[in-house]
């Protein structure tokens, strides 16, 4: 775990230093370039009117021709005031007619006129305007320019470059020197300080992240109680809460799987017992009839055959219930829905159970309120639901008891209630009676397959419905479901 922590720390640290160095260099270059642009824009704005002021003192053209004497005067005055300024006299088309420079060759014959016309036309501008550098073709420079007119007629332009070749060389040299000094004095200090602070913060982050790694490793190794101690708030705290919640969910699922496995084992044991009993009865009576066939009277043989037939029927019902419940839980069948009047179905089912109820002297009544709407459901499945509930009610109802089947129309749904008198269901048994793995100690349920209520619940789930039960000990138990 420690090696994981260290590896992650140094990997992130290296990446962070690389990003920080790149950003720092980029920022430094951007700052220097911005400073240079600021200097050039300031110089251009301050010297924008130099060309116009120069024309107040001299006239470069005389009778439409270049005035060499005036040009010479310009050279002496400009060089004395600012040696880095270079003066060019241009024709209206941009041809260089004359120039005043120091000891260097002028390589261009024409100058681009668009920047010159632009700087003359605008009074205020937000961007630097660059023009051609006649001595360094391809390299732009800041400049000042003015129209030269004689008797109102445009003769040409005065074009002053504000950064001479010598000035550019000095600027590049100073720039390199400045970069070295800044790197030594400021850049290095800023980088070191930023990296130290960043590495400290990163170490604190990794330390908290290490808690997460330790918890997940312990959880993986079987410590299901391992959780992350959460302090404060933020993304890491939210992640810790999520991991803790995920761990709780996993533990809950594991416990549920264990419980389901125990219930499955219990179900298998119950089914084995339920199957063993009728099979043993059938086998016992069949063997008796074979071994003592000459000794048994006709009445005794008929009695044994009747027991075998009834026991076979119970076995058949148990297997049918198990198969039906398995297909319902696996959702291998889908309801074939149709519209029908459920109250008529309730009456038919009530009549089919009336003889069985009379054997225990049970009062079985069916009633409804008016205007019961039709329901949209699978007729055979709902018939199975009612059959199981009524049969369950008869099993639970003692002699001389009563069963009431009620059908109520509520808005666009129909509510069915099946109530019976009797012992009732214990509160601790209520949440479990629909579980296929659960059986109470009641002999009435043990006399059946114990799967009827589980089948009821799964059928109603397929109909987007649910079943509720209310029970008072020693009084009334009511099962309720609704359909639309």
Secondary structure, DSSP 4 states (H G I P E B T S, - for coil): -HHHHHHHHHHHHHHHHHHHHHHHHHHHHHHHHHHHHHHHHHHHHHTTTHHHHHHTT--SEETTEE-HHHHHHHHHHHHHH-TT-EEEEE-TT-BEEEEE-SS-----SB--SHHHHHHHH-SS-SS--EEE-TTSTT-EEEEEEEEEEETTEEEEEEEEESS-HHHHHHHHHHHHHHHHHHIIIIIHHHHHHHHHHHHHHHHHHHHHHHHHHHHHHHHHTT-TT--PPP-S-SHHHHHHHHHHHHHHHHHHHHHHHHHHHHHHHHHHHHHHHHHHHHHHHHHHHHHHHHHTTTTS-HHHHHHHHHHHHHHHHHHHHHHHHHHHHHHHHTT-----EEEE-HHHHHHHHHHHHHHHHHHTT-EEEEEE-S-PPPEEEEHHHHHHHHHHHHHHHHHHSPTT-EEEEEEEEETTEEEEEEEEESS---HHHHTTTT-TT---S-HHHHTS-S-HHHHHHHHHHHTT--EEEEE-TTSEEEEEEEE-
